[in-house]
């Protein structure tokens, strides 16, 4: 067991710097960046014109897209509660405080639906969260604010304004 823990710690120590590195710019952007190294003004301008032209065509054809920090955060918020292993590869990791993973979301409950002994919570943004335990839910009403946070072992807890007990939930839609 100690050997396993030591091996895991060594692997994390080696892999951590790779996770922290900024993703490499896509090839189309590297072409634009390479133009900055051209010394001759006319050649540099021609290089930029060609590279930006190729970039625009790629964007118009749907082969390339640029997203802002806020758009990336919005994608993360929309995907909160789902296990989407490919999303981190698609989204840039920006530096600074905003680089932290989303741990909680605040949503408004649009409506509730009983499903046997469990309750489904339909949120105003279209997300659907379902209670995972078959205990009764009391005091939750449409229009209430709910805060859903990550809990242990990939689970999620929902706290609803005016309700004392947290509700264990999972994302369905």
Beta strands, then each sheet from edge to edge (+ up, - down):
strand 1: 104-115
strand 2: 118-123
strand 3: 128-131
strand 4: 145-150
strand 5: 156-160
strand 6: 167-171
sheet 1: 1+ 2- 3+ 6- 5+ 4- 1+
end
